Amino acid sequence: MPRYARSERLALADLFLAVGPDAPTLNEGWTTRDLAAHLIVRERRPDAGAGIVLPPLAGYAERVRRRIAARDWAALVGQVRRPPLWSPLSNPLVDEAANLMEFFIHHEDVRRAVPDWQPRELPAGLTAGLWRRVGPVARLALRRFPARVLIEAPGHGEVGSGRGGEQLRVVGDPGELLLFLSGRQPAARVHLDGPPAVAERLRTAALGF
């Protein structure tokens, strides 16, 4: 069975080396060095990694991330490329579930932060794996949005979320939908169909999970 989380990880590590530590990313204020350090904290520092999702620990997580970011660039990329087997987020039993979306999105964070980027043609298996994650992400990211939002990937299906009221449809490939729902709306190639004011509100909403 293809391991798309691993292939996205390796592709991102290769791209890190190609563009260097100071290249831009779609993560506001972060260079590739910052992004690499984030990935290392997430997998190798469970004491600090909790701060990625728990606001009371965010300050500690950021201090640890900055210390890691100061290390040698090649060493940082090597740690991203070769995750620890003991980690609850990167051991072989959970790698695909825990890391497919994470590494796909961050791979695109680097690819799409430069002018003239072009979308990739993704393997069917990768696209299917990304689609399986769209529903849970949509329900979480849009749970408070003041409209009924239908998320559609032609050939894959449709999921709904939002608080109801006016209806808006977002159409795109699964990977594009995940980028949109993760707060990267300007870089996601999707089509919005619905009331213009509602569509504009969604395009500029602080989405994420």
WOHU-V556392 format. One record per residue. N is the residue number from 1. RES is the residue in three letters. NEAR is the number of other C-alpha atoms within 12 Angstrom. Layout:
n & res & near
N & RES & NEAR
N & RES & NEAR
This chain:
n & res & near
1 & MET & 8
2 & PRO & 14
3 & ARG & 21
4 & TYR & 29
5 & ALA & 36
6 & ARG & 32
7 & SER & 25
8 & GLU & 30
9 & ARG & 35
10 & LEU & 26
11 & ALA & 25
12 & LEU & 34
13 & ALA & 36
14 & ASP & 23
15 & LEU & 28
16 & PHE & 38
17 & LEU & 25
18 & ALA & 18
19 & VAL & 22
20 & GLY & 25
21 & PRO & 29
22 & ASP & 20
23 & ALA & 26
24 & PRO & 26
25 & THR & 32
26 & LEU & 30
27 & ASN & 28
28 & GLU & 15
29 & GLY & 14
30 & TRP & 24
31 & THR & 26
32 & THR & 39
33 & ARG & 38
34 & ASP & 37
35 & LEU & 42
36 & ALA & 48
37 & ALA & 39
38 & HIS & 38
39 & LEU & 41
40 & ILE & 37
41 & VAL & 36
42 & ARG & 35
43 & GLU & 33
44 & ARG & 31
45 & ARG & 27
46 & PRO & 25
47 & ASP & 21
48 & ALA & 31
49 & GLY & 30
50 & ALA & 24
51 & GLY & 23
52 & ILE & 27
53 & VAL & 17
54 & LEU & 16
55 & PRO & 14
56 & PRO & 13
57 & LEU & 18
58 & ALA & 19
59 & GLY & 18
60 & TYR & 22
61 & ALA & 30
62 & GLU & 29
63 & ARG & 22
64 & VAL & 30
65 & ARG & 34
66 & ARG & 23
67 & ARG & 20
68 & ILE & 29
69 & ALA & 30
70 & ALA & 18
71 & ARG & 21
72 & ASP & 17
73 & TRP & 26
74 & ALA & 22
75 & ALA & 22
76 & LEU & 33
77 & VAL & 36
78 & GLY & 24
79 & GLN & 30
80 & VAL & 38
81 & ARG & 29
82 & ARG & 25
83 & PRO & 30
84 & PRO & 21
85 & LEU & 16
86 & TRP & 17
87 & SER & 24
88 & PRO & 21
89 & LEU & 29
90 & SER & 32
91 & ASN & 21
92 & PRO & 20
93 & LEU & 15
94 & VAL & 18
95 & ASP & 28
96 & GLU & 28
97 & ALA & 23
98 & ALA & 24
99 & ASN & 35
100 & LEU & 35
101 & MET & 38
102 & GLU & 34
103 & PHE & 38
104 & PHE & 38
105 & ILE & 38
106 & HIS & 41
107 & HIS & 37
108 & GLU & 38
109 & ASP & 38
110 & VAL & 39
111 & ARG & 30
112 & ARG & 30
113 & ALA & 27
114 & VAL & 16
115 & PRO & 12
116 & ASP & 9
117 & TRP & 15
118 & GLN & 14
119 & PRO & 18
120 & ARG & 17
121 & GLU & 12
122 & LEU & 19
123 & PRO & 17
124 & ALA & 17
125 & GLY & 19
126 & LEU & 29
127 & THR & 30
128 & ALA & 23
129 & GLY & 29
130 & LEU & 35
131 & TRP & 33
132 & ARG & 25
133 & ARG & 31
134 & VAL & 40
135 & GLY & 29
136 & PRO & 23
137 & VAL & 31
138 & ALA & 36
139 & ARG & 27
140 & LEU & 22
141 & ALA & 30
142 & LEU & 36
143 & ARG & 23
144 & ARG & 21
145 & PHE & 32
146 & PRO & 21
147 & ALA & 25
148 & ARG & 29
149 & VAL & 37
150 & LEU & 33
151 & ILE & 39
152 & GLU & 31
153 & ALA & 30
154 & PRO & 19
155 & GLY & 14
156 & HIS & 24
157 & GLY & 20
158 & GLU & 24
159 & VAL & 29
160 & GLY & 30
161 & SER & 31
162 & GLY & 27
163 & ARG & 20
164 & GLY & 18
165 & GLY & 16
166 & GLU & 20
167 & GLN & 26
168 & LEU & 34
169 & ARG & 29
170 & VAL & 40
171 & VAL & 32
172 & GLY & 31
173 & ASP & 34
174 & PRO & 42
175 & GLY & 45
176 & GLU & 38
177 & LEU & 44
178 & LEU & 47
179 & LEU & 41
180 & PHE & 39
181 & LEU & 44
182 & SER & 39
183 & GLY & 29
184 & ARG & 33
185 & GLN & 31
186 & PRO & 25
187 & ALA & 32
188 & ALA & 32
189 & ARG & 27
190 & VAL & 29
191 & HIS & 26
192 & LEU & 28
193 & ASP & 24
194 & GLY & 22
195 & PRO & 19
196 & PRO & 15
197 & ALA & 17
198 & VAL & 26
199 & ALA & 27
200 & GLU & 17
201 & ARG & 21
202 & LEU & 37
203 & ARG & 29
204 & THR & 19
205 & ALA & 22
206 & ALA & 19
207 & LEU & 27
208 & GLY & 26
209 & PHE & 23
